[in-house]
């Protein structure tokens, strides 16, 4: 009797499984997928050994102004006064520990991601030579902000077509010492900042789209905008070299940094600065040693399992995921591992600070060095992190 009942069980189980799986498969096939993913070829991630050896040094950071601001993506200082842009569209000044909103580029309401295009999202921020702030707003474009009066002046609007195309996701900027040239990135012609996960997972260089992802140059004197590089995969943080002869561009999807020469014999040429990084690079800033700080909000663990590398060539799994789950839900599955690396001027790794579970500093977007400390920006956390470089 037992063989008969186990047979019945097997048949019943299989019938049930099929009756659930077939409609689910049917629904999945019929559902629209918001992205059109392309296979990405990534090399095996670098081993986390030597200077990249995992540690808990980022956990030594203190959380400043907790729950008084949200998503301080990029941080600059004028003297000891800090400035940052937050997820609710504000440009904020922090003086003697006091937080003050000095400007907004967009207007309310500012709440969920649905409000972002109206509210604005200040991302990259820099200080110009006469102590003005230059701000890249993801939705509105490039602005100059007076830190004292809060007056804003539009330099490049996302509504103005550049070579026939509108900018869709203005991300980061870097400014020459004389304030004449601003180099900035437009991360996508198709996706806005609120859909950055779609951009990351689609993996295209946007070359097949109407217009590519770009590195651009704005001349503050002639008011001209020039396209310098096209076809990048999620161009993100940018940084001029100390000698101002090249600009480094982080290519987030590809876990690498490209170099574009803006002066000298190589002018107009480009090459690879660092490839196959241990995580997805966000912003890049100068370090006091003449190198660069690179912030990574997600890592590619090796040894370990890297979800990014696993999915890179499996476009059908990506389709399934985004047919069934929202971006918010998908984000919850991403391990909260924060990593900041210091590169030498030639792009070799000098040291690394880790927070393997993102307990102290989650979703790190930038490491800004000032007065012996690293100020840690984040695109989601409700505080600024500060790490004392003398004690790590």
KALIN-V904303 format. One record per residue. N is the residue number from 1. RES is the residue in three letters. SS is DSSP state (~ for helix, > for strand, _ for the rest). D_FIRST is the distance of its C-alpha to the first C-alpha in Angstrom with 1 decimal. Layout:
N	RES	SS	D_FIRST
N	RES	SS	D_FIRST
//
This chain:
1	UNK	_	0.0
2	UNK	~	3.8
3	UNK	~	5.6
4	UNK	~	5.2
5	UNK	~	6.3
6	UNK	~	8.7
7	UNK	~	9.9
8	UNK	~	10.6
9	UNK	~	12.2
10	UNK	~	14.2
11	UNK	~	15.4
12	UNK	~	16.4
13	UNK	~	18.1
14	UNK	~	19.9
15	UNK	~	21.0
16	UNK	~	22.3
17	UNK	~	24.0
18	UNK	~	25.7
19	UNK	~	26.7
20	UNK	~	28.4
21	UNK	~	29.8
22	UNK	~	31.3
23	UNK	~	33.5
24	UNK	~	34.5
25	UNK	~	35.5
26	UNK	~	37.3
27	UNK	~	39.1
28	UNK	~	40.0
29	UNK	~	41.4
30	UNK	~	43.4
31	UNK	_	44.7
32	UNK	_	48.2
33	UNK	_	48.7
34	UNK	_	52.0
35	UNK	_	52.6
36	UNK	_	53.0
37	UNK	_	52.0
38	UNK	_	53.5
39	UNK	_	52.2
40	UNK	_	54.2
41	UNK	_	54.8
42	UNK	_	55.1
43	UNK	_	55.7
44	UNK	_	53.6
45	UNK	_	54.9
46	UNK	_	57.5
47	UNK	_	56.4
48	UNK	_	57.1
49	UNK	_	59.3
50	UNK	~	63.0
51	UNK	~	64.7
52	UNK	~	61.5
53	UNK	_	59.6
54	UNK	_	57.6
55	UNK	_	59.5
56	UNK	_	59.8
57	UNK	~	63.5
58	UNK	~	63.1
59	UNK	~	61.8
60	UNK	~	65.4
61	UNK	_	66.5
62	UNK	>	67.6
63	UNK	>	66.7
64	UNK	>	69.8
65	UNK	_	70.3
66	UNK	_	66.7
67	UNK	_	65.6
68	UNK	_	69.1
69	UNK	_	68.3
70	UNK	_	65.2
71	UNK	_	64.6
72	UNK	_	67.9
73	UNK	_	67.3
74	UNK	_	70.6
75	UNK	>	73.3
76	UNK	>	77.0
77	UNK	>	79.9
78	UNK	>	83.6
79	UNK	_	85.1
80	UNK	_	82.8
81	UNK	>	81.8
82	UNK	>	78.2
83	UNK	>	77.1
84	UNK	>	73.6
85	UNK	>	71.8
86	UNK	_	68.8
87	UNK	_	65.8
88	UNK	_	67.6
89	UNK	_	70.4
90	UNK	>	73.0
91	UNK	>	75.4
92	UNK	>	75.9
93	UNK	>	78.6
94	UNK	>	78.1
95	UNK	>	81.4
96	UNK	_	81.9
97	UNK	_	78.2
98	UNK	>	78.8
99	UNK	>	76.7
100	UNK	>	78.5
101	UNK	>	77.4
102	UNK	>	80.3
103	UNK	>	79.0
104	UNK	>	76.3
105	UNK	_	76.2
106	UNK	_	73.8
107	UNK	_	73.5
108	UNK	_	71.0
109	UNK	_	68.5
110	UNK	_	66.8
111	UNK	_	63.3
112	UNK	_	60.1
113	UNK	~	59.9
114	UNK	~	60.7
115	UNK	~	64.2
116	UNK	~	65.0
117	UNK	~	66.8
118	UNK	~	69.3
119	UNK	~	69.5
120	UNK	_	69.9
121	UNK	_	68.5
122	UNK	>	71.1
123	UNK	>	69.7
124	UNK	>	72.0
125	UNK	>	75.3
126	UNK	>	78.4
127	UNK	>	82.0
128	UNK	_	84.8
129	UNK	_	88.2
130	UNK	_	90.0
131	UNK	_	87.1
132	UNK	_	85.5
133	UNK	>	81.7
134	UNK	>	80.0
135	UNK	>	76.6
136	UNK	>	73.9
137	UNK	>	72.2
138	UNK	_	68.9
139	UNK	_	69.7
140	UNK	_	73.5
141	UNK	>	74.8
142	UNK	>	77.4
143	UNK	>	79.7
144	UNK	>	82.5
145	UNK	>	82.6
146	UNK	_	85.6
147	UNK	_	84.2
148	UNK	_	87.1
149	UNK	_	87.3
150	UNK	_	83.7
151	UNK	_	85.3
152	UNK	>	82.9
153	UNK	>	84.1
154	UNK	>	82.0
155	UNK	>	82.4
156	UNK	>	79.6
157	UNK	>	77.7
158	UNK	_	74.2
159	UNK	_	75.6
160	UNK	_	78.2
161	UNK	_	76.8
162	UNK	>	77.2
163	UNK	_	77.7
164	UNK	_	76.3
165	UNK	>	73.2
166	UNK	_	72.6
167	UNK	_	71.3
168	UNK	_	67.9
169	UNK	_	67.0
170	UNK	>	70.2
171	UNK	>	69.0
172	UNK	>	71.4
173	UNK	>	75.0
174	UNK	>	77.5
175	UNK	>	81.3
176	UNK	_	84.2
177	UNK	_	86.6
178	UNK	_	89.3
179	UNK	_	87.0
180	UNK	_	87.8
181	UNK	>	84.4
182	UNK	>	80.9
183	UNK	>	77.9
184	UNK	>	74.7
185	UNK	>	71.3
186	UNK	>	69.5
187	UNK	_	65.8
188	UNK	_	64.7
189	UNK	_	66.1
190	UNK	_	62.9
191	UNK	_	61.3
192	UNK	_	63.0
193	UNK	~	62.7
194	UNK	~	60.1
195	UNK	~	57.8
196	UNK	~	58.4
197	UNK	~	54.7
198	UNK	~	54.5
199	UNK	~	57.5
200	UNK	~	55.9
201	UNK	~	52.6
202	UNK	~	54.2
203	UNK	_	56.0
204	UNK	_	58.6
205	UNK	_	62.2
206	UNK	_	63.0
207	UNK	_	65.0
208	UNK	_	62.9
209	UNK	_	63.6
210	UNK	_	67.0
211	UNK	_	68.4
212	UNK	_	67.6
213	UNK	_	67.1
214	UNK	>	70.6
215	UNK	>	73.0
216	UNK	>	76.2
217	UNK	>	79.7
218	UNK	>	81.9
219	UNK	>	85.6
220	UNK	_	87.1
221	UNK	_	90.6
222	UNK	_	90.0
223	UNK	_	86.9
224	UNK	_	85.2
225	UNK	>	81.5
226	UNK	>	80.5
227	UNK	>	77.1
228	UNK	>	76.8
229	UNK	>	73.2
230	UNK	_	70.6
231	UNK	_	66.9
232	UNK	_	65.9
233	UNK	_	62.3
234	UNK	_	62.6
235	UNK	>	66.1
236	UNK	>	66.4
237	UNK	>	68.8
238	UNK	>	72.2
239	UNK	>	74.9
240	UNK	>	78.4
241	UNK	_	79.3
242	UNK	_	82.0
243	UNK	_	84.5
244	UNK	_	83.3
245	UNK	_	83.0
246	UNK	>	79.3
247	UNK	>	76.6
248	UNK	>	73.1
249	UNK	>	70.2
250	UNK	>	66.7
251	UNK	>	64.1
252	UNK	~	61.1
253	UNK	~	58.3
254	UNK	~	59.4
255	UNK	_	60.0
256	UNK	>	63.5
257	UNK	>	67.2
258	UNK	>	69.6
259	UNK	>	73.4
260	UNK	>	75.9
261	UNK	>	79.6
262	UNK	_	82.1
263	UNK	_	85.3
264	UNK	_	86.8
265	UNK	_	86.4
266	UNK	_	82.7
267	UNK	_	83.2
268	UNK	_	80.7
269	UNK	_	78.4
270	UNK	>	74.9
271	UNK	>	72.7
272	UNK	>	69.7
273	UNK	>	70.5
274	UNK	>	67.1
275	UNK	_	63.9
276	UNK	_	60.2
277	UNK	_	60.7
278	UNK	_	58.1
279	UNK	>	57.7
280	UNK	>	58.7
281	UNK	>	62.5
282	UNK	>	63.9
283	UNK	>	67.6
284	UNK	>	70.0
285	UNK	>	73.2
286	UNK	>	76.0
287	UNK	_	75.9
288	UNK	_	79.1
289	UNK	_	78.8
290	UNK	_	79.3
291	UNK	_	75.6
292	UNK	>	72.9
293	UNK	>	70.3
294	UNK	>	67.1
295	UNK	>	64.6
296	UNK	>	60.9
297	UNK	>	58.4
298	UNK	>	55.4
299	UNK	>	54.8
300	UNK	_	53.1
301	UNK	_	51.8
302	UNK	_	51.8
303	UNK	_	50.1
304	UNK	_	47.5
305	UNK	_	45.9
306	UNK	_	48.3
307	UNK	~	46.8
308	UNK	~	50.0
309	UNK	~	49.7
310	UNK	~	46.0
311	UNK	~	46.7
312	UNK	~	50.0
313	UNK	_	48.9
314	UNK	_	45.7
315	UNK	~	47.2
316	UNK	~	44.0
317	UNK	~	42.6
318	UNK	~	45.9
319	UNK	~	45.7
320	UNK	~	42.2
321	UNK	~	43.5
322	UNK	~	46.5
323	UNK	~	44.9
324	UNK	~	42.6
325	UNK	_	44.7
326	UNK	_	48.3
327	UNK	~	50.7
328	UNK	~	50.8
329	UNK	~	47.0
330	UNK	~	47.2
331	UNK	~	50.1
332	UNK	~	47.9
333	UNK	~	45.7
334	UNK	_	48.8
335	UNK	_	49.3
336	UNK	_	52.6
337	UNK	_	54.4
338	UNK	>	58.2
339	UNK	>	60.4
340	UNK	>	64.2
341	UNK	>	65.7
342	UNK	>	69.4
343	UNK	>	70.5
344	UNK	_	73.8
345	UNK	_	76.3
346	UNK	_	74.9
347	UNK	_	71.2
348	UNK	_	69.9
349	UNK	>	67.9
350	UNK	>	70.0
351	UNK	>	67.7
352	UNK	>	64.7
353	UNK	>	63.7
354	UNK	>	60.0
355	UNK	>	58.1
356	UNK	_	54.5
357	UNK	_	52.9
358	UNK	_	55.9
359	UNK	_	56.4
360	UNK	_	60.2
361	UNK	_	60.9
362	UNK	_	58.3
363	UNK	_	58.7
364	UNK	>	62.0
365	UNK	>	64.1
366	UNK	>	67.4
367	UNK	>	69.3
368	UNK	>	73.0
369	UNK	>	75.2
370	UNK	>	78.1
371	UNK	_	80.2
372	UNK	_	77.9
373	UNK	>	74.8
374	UNK	>	72.0
375	UNK	>	71.4
376	UNK	>	67.8
377	UNK	>	67.1
378	UNK	>	63.7
379	UNK	_	62.6
380	UNK	_	60.5
381	UNK	_	61.3
382	UNK	_	63.6
383	UNK	_	66.1
384	UNK	>	68.1
385	UNK	>	67.3
386	UNK	>	70.1
387	UNK	>	69.8
388	UNK	>	72.8
389	UNK	~	73.3
390	UNK	~	75.4
391	UNK	~	72.5
392	UNK	_	69.6
//
